[in-house]
């Protein structure tokens, strides 16, 4: 009479099959990738909410808020990083939290138009008529969803680059910085290639201001250098 239970060999085979299936499931599902995508969904939802709240402010006042109204710290020029979670901003129109899930590591960047008085000292316009908010995404780069052609970290404003996603008001400039070649100033304007590569440990550009072209780097530092001519 055949035994109704499993033999030791059969049990080992079943356990091995479950192990293989578990590994396949982990590879296919990629939990870390799912977490990153979920974090990015949160970011995009927050920025959509922020856009609506900023449009309400524009409807009520005829202006978009200046960086000093959005950000807790002083904001020279027309931009600043911010985290509006009820504790770091007095901007009452933010009735919902608008703070990057990785606050302190990657924060949202708020930009408005600027007035140059004089050109060497840009100040925020007294009544901004447009805004842009930039974000760093965690997910792997997807060209199909890159509506601003940011490439991998190619959007931003000097010296704050490395952003992959943004929302804007109507009337905001439609051009954003996007490049595969970045430069920093060492003893000359050095090409450090991709944004990610420029931040790789050991690269000469680590910790330095990045420029989207050699010309912009040279203009700030040494236009008469042989490397700039």
Steps between C-alpha positions, in 0.01 A plus 500: 500500500640847399565748782268804479760747631798657323838337500802699614614537139159630394497753784846622402386542140191697609708725728748559218216592263357749750844654545546540127152651461569742786822619339325544165218697666751730675689560176183570303335719760820677614372636834752785509390614157137491614586710806679758283207521260258543791716781640498673163121469480486682836729774369297556186174507694644756746624723221165483322336607827758779541427626151129524579566687826739741327242563227248585772747754641543650152122520459468685831802733475597528134853373578674176578680494837860609523759246622515676838131417548543131415831420665594517865852626428602821326477455125729718288417520132194327366529151646533293816459149636195447718310253714150617592383261769327746728816575695739652251282748312250771586339481157136452600387385154691175547212324677664164427856387561732560206828348615722255316478149651878510532511847653855602583646280227298621204263795540267677262642806325267798454581751226332824393598771256770740611574865443863595453581826683786514424584196283759379749243485782175334388206538736161335496233690307259685730203338324609176332286396204623142473658221705667165457549227764769239440534154653756219507344162417612168647384269221718394212497752216216449254524702180129441422394700809767771465274774362756775578793315340692517826693184412654365822534799731527756222248757629546781748639850537856599582650379721218256587483225240422129518119517479292256295143630528317831531162667505442854378246777486345612172734746333818356653800475263485174308876454480692319772866410526564156356840365408708184498823693557569703814797715594653617823785738573819353646806671354307518175149411379504123526250275324365240744238357259169374645350662810528171689863457399582852621394393851689170500757469778842590365372726222662845495156664480367356826380782723545768235243708313399332175444684173295376203760616246867588483404851393293560815782366717759717325283810523490464879869424551767539237379596150856565383623152585634304200241234579222759462609669179 
